[in-house]
Amino acid sequence: MFEKLNLSENQQKNDKNADIEKIKCLIIGSGPAGYTAAIYAARANLNPVMYEGLQPGGQLTTTTEVENFPGYPNGITGPELMEDLKKQASRFGTDIRWGLATAADLSSRPFKVTIDGSKVVEAEALIIATGATAQYLGLEDEKKYAGSGVSACATCDGFFYRKKDIAVVGGGDTAAEEAIYLAGLCNKVYMIVRRDELRASKVMQERVKSTPNIEVLWKHQTKGLFGDGVVEGAELYKNKGEANEEIVKIKIDGFFLAIGHKPNSDIFKEYLDLDEVGYIKTIPGTSKTKIPGVFACGDVQDSHYRQAITAAGSGCMAAMDTERFLSENA
Ligand SMILES: Cc1cc2nc3c(=O)[nH]c(=O)nc-3n(C[C@H](O)[C@H](O)[C@H](O)COP(=O)(O)OP(=O)(O)OC[C@H]3O[C@@H](n4cnc5c(N)ncnc54)[C@H](O)[C@@H]3O)c2cc1C
């Protein structure tokens, strides 16, 4: 591109320099963690700048009813809750901007974060609140029935399926945990497992086996879902690719994915410690990463709880850790 425009290397550098902005506190991500960090950081006079990313408001904007966020006795929709958080963060002066962080250089302070591949923001402190993305099978029906029977969060949505029949997809520890949790609420839980064994730990396998209303469908894979507007059942391959392959149907009201999450941490992996899945490691009990001045909060660093309220709580911690860091390292 530069060749086409006939710009010299020096001109390129100058042009880039012209698009550098220096700020005190940068927050990447606009889910419950990012907005809560913004509310606290703005009220502490850190003049936070937030980039919202491709999903302004984060994961909760993809759901309807949120019944477990404290303070809303009648529940609230995900988009409304996130709009309220945004208003609260704006009220105290957070500079909320549309934009995606596409690269990061955390080798020294100020930290340099590239936005949309061009603009560079230099921040004295950085709060990473980029969340995690639930993995889906990639079936058209998952989109068709999103919020109408398809869920990637048992803790969030299990309550809506009390005394009903549901299926959980996956064979790892998370799937086993979610199946056991749902078995406490639902009439019947099918576990759809691709192999003839569970990847889950022995302890979890035993707990699955001893839960009477869980039925494991070994060597089954989902072909599709059916139902009039909402999920009423699933079509499954049994023994896919083998001589005895057949298609079976189960009647279910809910279809829960438990095949993992992908933390949005790729652009930081060169500098920060991540676990084997990609969750950013923080010092226990804090939001501190291994780089002083870089903090992580919410689902991007939490493989365990993954709830809006825990994300919000850790966003508060990140802003308080940032405030202390900046006052000690002005
Ligand atoms: C369908 C569904 C229903 C749910 N229901 C509930 C519920 O009822 N109750 C509950 O407590 N929890 C629920 N959850 C879980 C809850 O949504 C998450 O735990 C919570 O949103 C995590 O917050 P977060 O701020 O860490 O990240 P997220 O909400 O994932 O937000 C991440 C943010 O980072 C931004 N981002 C990512 N990468 C970049 C980048 N490179 N540059 C800039 N920005 C970036 C995104 O645009 C997004 O704004 C649900 C989740 C789903 C998917």
The ligand as an SDF file (V2000), in Angstrom:
LIG
                    3D

 53 58  0  0  0  0  0  0  0  0999 V2000
  -26.0670  -16.5210   25.6870 C   0  0  0  0  0  0  0  0  0  0  0  0
  -25.4240  -16.1470   27.0100 C   0  0  0  0  0  0  0  0  0  0  0  0
  -26.2290  -15.9260   28.1180 C   0  0  0  0  0  0  0  0  0  0  0  0
  -25.6570  -15.5840   29.3230 C   0  0  0  0  0  0  0  0  0  0  0  0
  -26.4770  -15.3480   30.3890 N   0  0  0  0  0  0  0  0  0  0  0  0
  -25.9500  -14.9620   31.5610 C   0  0  0  0  0  0  0  0  0  0  0  0
  -26.7820  -14.6880   32.6810 C   0  0  0  0  0  0  0  0  0  0  0  0
  -28.0150  -14.8320   32.6180 O   0  0  0  0  0  0  0  0  0  0  0  0
  -26.1720  -14.2990   33.8340 N   0  0  0  0  0  0  0  0  0  0  0  0
  -24.8220  -14.1680   33.9490 C   0  0  0  0  0  0  0  0  0  0  0  0
  -24.3390  -13.7860   35.0160 O   0  0  0  0  0  0  0  0  0  0  0  0
  -24.0070  -14.4370   32.9190 N   0  0  0  0  0  0  0  0  0  0  0  0
  -24.5280  -14.8220   31.7210 C   0  0  0  0  0  0  0  0  0  0  0  0
  -23.7110  -15.1120   30.6730 N   0  0  0  0  0  0  0  0  0  0  0  0
  -22.2470  -15.0200   30.8640 C   0  0  0  0  0  0  0  0  0  0  0  0
  -21.8300  -13.5430   30.8010 C   0  0  0  0  0  0  0  0  0  0  0  0
  -22.3460  -12.9830   29.6200 O   0  0  0  0  0  0  0  0  0  0  0  0
  -20.3160  -13.4160   30.8190 C   0  0  0  0  0  0  0  0  0  0  0  0
  -19.7940  -14.0640   31.9520 O   0  0  0  0  0  0  0  0  0  0  0  0
  -19.8920  -11.9560   30.8520 C   0  0  0  0  0  0  0  0  0  0  0  0
  -20.4660  -11.2500   29.7860 O   0  0  0  0  0  0  0  0  0  0  0  0
  -18.3840  -11.8000   30.8120 C   0  0  0  0  0  0  0  0  0  0  0  0
  -18.1110  -10.4470   30.8220 O   0  0  0  0  0  0  0  0  0  0  0  0
  -16.7420   -9.8640   30.2630 P   0  0  0  0  0  0  0  0  0  0  0  0
  -16.8580   -8.3960   30.4710 O   0  0  0  0  0  0  0  0  0  0  0  0
  -15.6020  -10.5770   30.8480 O   0  0  0  0  0  0  0  0  0  0  0  0
  -16.6860  -10.2200   28.7140 O   0  0  0  0  0  0  0  0  0  0  0  0
  -17.7070  -10.1830   27.5100 P   0  0  0  0  0  0  0  0  0  0  0  0
  -19.1000   -9.9580   27.9270 O   0  0  0  0  0  0  0  0  0  0  0  0
  -17.3720  -11.3810   26.7230 O   0  0  0  0  0  0  0  0  0  0  0  0
  -17.2410   -8.8990   26.7060 O   0  0  0  0  0  0  0  0  0  0  0  0
  -16.0160   -8.8550   26.0510 C   0  0  0  0  0  0  0  0  0  0  0  0
  -15.8830   -7.5120   25.3750 C   0  0  0  0  0  0  0  0  0  0  0  0
  -14.5690   -7.4130   24.8210 O   0  0  0  0  0  0  0  0  0  0  0  0
  -14.6480   -6.8830   23.5200 C   0  0  0  0  0  0  0  0  0  0  0  0
  -13.4470   -7.3190   22.8170 N   0  0  0  0  0  0  0  0  0  0  0  0
  -12.9950   -8.5710   22.5790 C   0  0  0  0  0  0  0  0  0  0  0  0
  -11.8500   -8.5300   21.8850 N   0  0  0  0  0  0  0  0  0  0  0  0
  -11.5640   -7.2200   21.7020 C   0  0  0  0  0  0  0  0  0  0  0  0
  -10.5170   -6.5210   21.0560 C   0  0  0  0  0  0  0  0  0  0  0  0
   -9.5080   -7.1530   20.4470 N   0  0  0  0  0  0  0  0  0  0  0  0
  -10.5510   -5.1560   21.0240 N   0  0  0  0  0  0  0  0  0  0  0  0
  -11.5680   -4.4810   21.6460 C   0  0  0  0  0  0  0  0  0  0  0  0
  -12.5840   -5.0890   22.2880 N   0  0  0  0  0  0  0  0  0  0  0  0
  -12.5810   -6.4350   22.2970 C   0  0  0  0  0  0  0  0  0  0  0  0
  -15.9660   -7.3910   22.9700 C   0  0  0  0  0  0  0  0  0  0  0  0
  -16.4220   -6.5940   21.8990 O   0  0  0  0  0  0  0  0  0  0  0  0
  -16.8460   -7.2910   24.2140 C   0  0  0  0  0  0  0  0  0  0  0  0
  -17.3450   -5.9930   24.3040 O   0  0  0  0  0  0  0  0  0  0  0  0
  -24.2470  -15.4540   29.4420 C   0  0  0  0  0  0  0  0  0  0  0  0
  -23.4320  -15.6850   28.3250 C   0  0  0  0  0  0  0  0  0  0  0  0
  -24.0160  -16.0230   27.1260 C   0  0  0  0  0  0  0  0  0  0  0  0
  -23.1220  -16.2410   25.9050 C   0  0  0  0  0  0  0  0  0  0  0  0
  1  2  1  0
  2  3  1  0
  2 52  2  0
  3  4  2  0
  4  5  1  0
  4 50  1  0
  5  6  2  0
  6  7  1  0
  6 13  1  0
  7  8  2  0
  7  9  1  0
  9 10  1  0
 10 11  2  0
 10 12  1  0
 12 13  2  0
 13 14  1  0
 14 15  1  0
 14 50  1  0
 15 16  1  0
 16 17  1  0
 16 18  1  0
 18 19  1  0
 18 20  1  0
 20 21  1  0
 20 22  1  0
 22 23  1  0
 23 24  1  0
 24 25  2  0
 24 26  1  0
 24 27  1  0
 27 28  1  0
 28 29  2  0
 28 30  1  0
 28 31  1  0
 31 32  1  0
 32 33  1  0
 33 34  1  0
 33 48  1  0
 34 35  1  0
 35 36  1  0
 35 46  1  0
 36 37  1  0
 36 45  1  0
 37 38  2  0
 38 39  1  0
 39 40  1  0
 39 45  2  0
 40 41  1  0
 40 42  2  0
 42 43  1  0
 43 44  2  0
 44 45  1  0
 46 47  1  0
 46 48  1  0
 48 49  1  0
 50 51  2  0
 51 52  1  0
 52 53  1  0
M  END
$$$$
